Each structure stands twice: as structure tokens, then as C-alpha cells.
Amino acid sequence: KGKYIKSAILGGEDDDSCNQIIQTNDGGYIIIGYVSSTKVTLNGKIIPKLSKNNYDVKGEDGFILKIKSDGEYEWAIRLGGNLNDEIIKITECENGDLGIVGNFCSNNLNIYENDEDYSIKEIMANNGEKNAFFIVYSKDGKYKWSKCISGKKEVEASSIAEMSDGFVMAVNYKGMINVENKYTFNIKGQHYMNSIIIKYSKEILDDSIKHKGT
């Protein structure tokens, strides 16, 4: 019991960190966290899509890494902005869609997908010190829709889970939090944390608003 099998080294010349790993329906794995290295490698092999020179990103940036069941690279996404950003949690749906939550300090969070031209699919504006994000990707890393949970002080996503009829995410915040730009929640103790559980459905209304959940 507990016999060592094998290991893999992920990272580069700067701070890089994994926050979670899950096994996917196809037998492979997805790793999320943050990277700040210019050249990120997996077992010594450079992963261009996680290397900073391919993106307009700085500091610590969130990443998604998909590897096969044998540990070999499959695809990856790096997203971020001018400051520190990271992906905290991920969940896989029955249909293979991937829901991720994280936090960003950048003025704008540039959201990318698994493609060849490194084009920005969506931009989130930061309205405070730290804001939270929720993004849904397809099983092959194609962008579907996203949400920003904002506030003037700290807003931090901490967890996500899939339900039969949607997603729920847990968010901690100080002072005030804004959901959907129309639901505002305040707490009296401005220097203390409160928590909120937010539920979203899985459907997309139409292509013209694919960056919005219902």
C-alpha cells in the first residue's frame, strides 16, 4: 500500500504552483493553479501555451493543463493580466464541460482558450482590490461563458461544484459584493469576511451573449 509509482515536474524559472488536480472522464487529468515563469516545462519539455512570451500577461497567471492518462501533454491555457491572478478550483460536468473559479488582481483579466492564435476571448474588468471569476470551457478547452463577481475590496472565490441543474460557487468578500451588476450585498463589518453561495444554470441563452450564464 502507498507504493511510489511515478511523478512529473511542472514549472520553470519563477514561481509556479498547482492548486488542484482532477481525473477527467476520459482517464486523463487536469491541473490548475498559477504560473509566472517565461518558460514552463512538463518533465523538461517546454509547453508553449503556458509560456509567457505567447500571451499579453504578466506576474502570476492562472493556468489549465490537460494531460493524458499516461502523463503526456494534451493542451493548456494561460490567462491573466498585468498583476497576479490564479485559478483556485475546477469541476468537470457529465458532458465534459469544465467549470473553473479563481481570483484576479489585474486591472483586466484576459481570458483565452485552447487555440493556435492566442486570441483573447473575453476581458473582465476589476472593480476593486481583488475580484473573483467563473469560467466554463468545453472538454477540449474552448471558451463558452464567464462571470465576474466584483466588489471594491477583497472578493475571493474559494470553491465550485456541479449540481444536476447548474453550478454553485462559494465566494468570500469584505464590505460589498456585486453579482450580475444588479444584486448587491453589504456587510456592516467592513474589515471582516462574509461568505456567499451563488448558483448559476448551465445553459447559454444564445450566441450573442455567450459570455453570460443564465
Secondary structure, DSSP 8 states (H G I E B T S, - for coil): ---------EE-SS-EEEEEEEE-TTS-EEEEEEE--SS-EETTEE-GGGSGGGSS--SSEEEEEEE-TTS-EEEEEEEB-SS-EEEEEEEE-TTS-EEEEEEE-SSEEEE--S-SS----EEEE--SSBEEEEEEE-TTS-EEEEEEEB-SSBEEEEEEEEETTEEEEEEEEESEEEETTTEEEE-S-TTSEEEEEEEE-S----GGGTTS--
